Amino acid sequence: MTYSWGKPDKRLIKNGKVMCPFCLKHEAEIHKTLGVLKCKECKKKSKDYRKEHPEIFNPTRREWVPDRIKEDRVKNFKGAIQPYREGKINREFVEAYPDRVEAMIKEGAVTREEVKKSKYQLRDLKGWYKRNQTQ
Ligand SMILES: [Zn+2]
């Protein structure tokens, strides 16, 4: 299969299929020009992107993370970068995944203006300074 919009993220490919970047459970919908979109299930569940990801937009629901996982996160900092913190898109994410951000803009999940104004919000995370050398 050829992709006119560039190859999808390697992590999304399972058994030769491109998986939904939101749930990783179902096959993603492939748009001719936009590339990888969320699967039908995810679309059905909610049309409201923010409602769909309360863990991203609800800062009061902080997760507890064991040390072992924290170390993994340092090693895989880039791969663990979340798109949002407290409702604002992270500049770290914008820099790490320009293609995905572009698709999110097209999908209406975020505006170009928000992306332009994005700030580094993950500086307090261990491994931040080496984020560009990680996966
Ligand atoms: Zn999905």
Residues whose N, C-alpha, C, O or C-beta is under 5 A from the ligand:
A	BS01	ZN	C20 F22 C23 L24 H26 K38 C39 C42
